[in-house]
Amino acid sequence: MANPGKHDPDYIEVKRSAENTFRVEPNKLFADEYPECLRFMDAAVDEEMYKLGGQLSEEEKERLCLSLTEKIKRFAVDLGVQRYKYVAMVTIGDKKRQSVRVCSRCLWLPAYDRSVSVTRENFRHFLVATLYAVYSE
């Protein structure tokens, strides 16, 4: 047999796979995209605050939160910075002389990880949008 094939008992097929890169730092930093992300979030939050000008039900606020969160997260993913995980958080509340305290803890690598935050308020509502970009090896 000149060309052994898969049916030949002595034929061994060699499969090639990509080797590990053992990379411990990103090719591109999210910090390079920070200004563009901040501009996008500013515009998106301003648009949502315009919608919040009137009286909204709790269901409408929930829909606004979800849509803005998805919009921010989709934008961050579309930036194409590889090996980053994104967490988008949006809080919308009424201004009724109450206080809000939010606390969180996480592992943070200051050299690679970043957060972008935008805050707006009008006479009835406040809105805080935050995007966390966390590098994952």
Secondary structure per residue as TSV (DSSP state, phi and psi in degrees):
chain	resnum	aa	ss	phi	psi
A	1	M	-	360.0	125.5
A	2	A	-	-77.9	-46.3
A	3	N	S	-115.2	104.9
A	4	P	-	-68.4	140.6
A	5	G	-	-112.8	-175.1
A	6	K	T	-65.0	-22.6
A	7	H	T	-86.6	-7.9
A	8	D	S	-75.7	129.5
A	9	P	T	-64.4	-21.9
A	10	D	T	-92.2	-0.7
A	11	Y	-	-78.3	129.6
A	12	I	-	-121.0	123.2
A	13	E	-	-92.5	127.8
A	14	V	-	-100.2	120.1
A	15	K	-	-100.1	132.4
A	16	R	-	-101.8	140.1
A	17	S	-	-132.4	160.0
A	18	A	-	-70.8	138.5
A	19	E	-	-86.4	156.5
A	20	N	-	-63.6	141.7
A	21	T	-	-91.0	-20.0
A	22	F	-	53.6	34.9
A	23	R	-	-79.0	132.1
A	24	V	-	-115.0	2.7
A	25	E	S	-134.7	152.8
A	26	P	-	-72.3	151.3
A	27	N	S	-66.2	-40.3
A	28	K	S	-132.7	134.0
A	29	L	-	-85.4	144.0
A	30	F	G	-65.0	-27.6
A	31	A	G	-58.0	-29.0
A	32	D	G	-67.2	-26.2
A	33	E	G	-97.0	0.5
A	34	Y	H	-54.9	-49.1
A	35	P	H	-61.0	-41.0
A	36	E	H	-66.1	-40.0
A	37	C	H	-66.2	-41.0
A	38	L	H	-63.6	-41.8
A	39	R	H	-61.7	-44.1
A	40	F	H	-62.5	-46.6
A	41	M	H	-64.9	-38.8
A	42	D	H	-56.8	-48.7
A	43	A	H	-65.5	-43.3
A	44	A	H	-65.2	-41.8
A	45	V	H	-68.7	-40.0
A	46	D	H	-59.9	-41.2
A	47	E	H	-62.5	-42.7
A	48	E	H	-69.8	-36.8
A	49	M	H	-64.9	-32.3
A	50	Y	H	-61.3	-40.4
A	51	K	H	-68.2	-28.3
A	52	L	T	-80.7	0.0
A	53	G	T	-57.4	-36.8
A	54	G	S	-94.8	-173.2
A	55	Q	-	-80.4	126.3
A	56	L	-	-118.9	146.8
A	57	S	-	-77.6	167.7
A	58	E	H	-62.8	-35.7
A	59	E	H	-66.6	-38.4
A	60	E	H	-67.5	-38.6
A	61	K	H	-64.0	-40.9
A	62	E	H	-62.7	-43.8
A	63	R	H	-62.2	-41.8
A	64	L	H	-61.7	-43.7
A	65	C	H	-59.5	-48.8
A	66	L	H	-63.9	-43.4
A	67	S	H	-68.2	-40.3
A	68	L	H	-67.5	-40.0
A	69	T	H	-60.2	-46.8
A	70	E	H	-64.3	-40.1
A	71	K	H	-62.5	-44.0
A	72	I	H	-67.0	-45.4
A	73	K	H	-63.8	-42.6
A	74	R	H	-62.5	-40.8
A	75	F	H	-61.6	-44.7
A	76	A	H	-62.6	-43.1
A	77	V	H	-64.9	-39.9
A	78	D	H	-68.2	-14.8
A	79	L	T	-64.5	-24.1
A	80	G	T	79.9	19.7
A	81	V	-	-81.6	114.1
A	82	Q	T	-80.0	156.0
A	83	R	T	68.6	24.7
A	84	Y	E	-115.2	142.3
A	85	K	E	-105.4	142.0
A	86	Y	E	-118.4	138.0
A	87	V	E	-127.3	119.5
A	88	A	E	-109.2	131.5
A	89	M	E	-129.2	133.2
A	90	V	E	-130.1	131.7
A	91	T	E	-123.0	126.9
A	92	I	E	-122.1	131.6
A	93	G	E	-146.0	164.9
A	94	D	E	-88.7	147.0
A	95	K	-	-93.9	98.7
A	96	K	S	-131.7	43.5
A	97	R	S	57.4	35.4
A	98	Q	-	-112.7	168.0
A	99	S	-	-115.3	154.2
A	100	V	-	-129.1	129.8
A	101	R	-	-124.1	129.1
A	102	V	-	-126.5	132.9
A	103	C	-	-134.9	142.5
A	104	S	-	-149.0	160.0
A	105	R	-	-137.3	144.9
A	106	C	-	-161.7	167.6
A	107	L	-	-81.3	134.6
A	108	W	-	-137.3	128.5
A	109	L	-	-103.6	101.5
A	110	P	T	-58.6	-24.7
A	111	A	T	-70.3	-29.3
A	112	Y	T	-120.2	-35.3
A	113	D	-	-82.4	146.1
A	114	R	E	-142.1	160.6
A	115	S	E	-135.2	148.2
A	116	V	E	-126.1	129.4
A	117	S	E	-135.0	139.2
A	118	V	E	-131.7	133.1
A	119	T	E	-125.4	135.4
A	120	R	E	-138.7	154.4
A	121	E	E	-151.2	152.0
A	122	N	-	-127.3	-165.8
A	123	F	S	-70.0	-18.1
A	124	R	S	-111.7	-33.5
A	125	H	E	-131.6	161.5
A	126	F	E	-126.4	154.7
A	127	L	E	-142.3	129.0
A	128	V	E	-125.2	123.2
A	129	A	E	-119.5	129.2
A	130	T	E	-133.6	136.6
A	131	L	E	-119.8	125.9
A	132	Y	E	-104.8	127.7
A	133	A	E	-112.3	110.7
A	134	V	E	-115.2	123.0
A	135	Y	E	-72.2	132.9
A	136	S	-	-129.2	125.6
A	137	E	-	-68.1	360.0
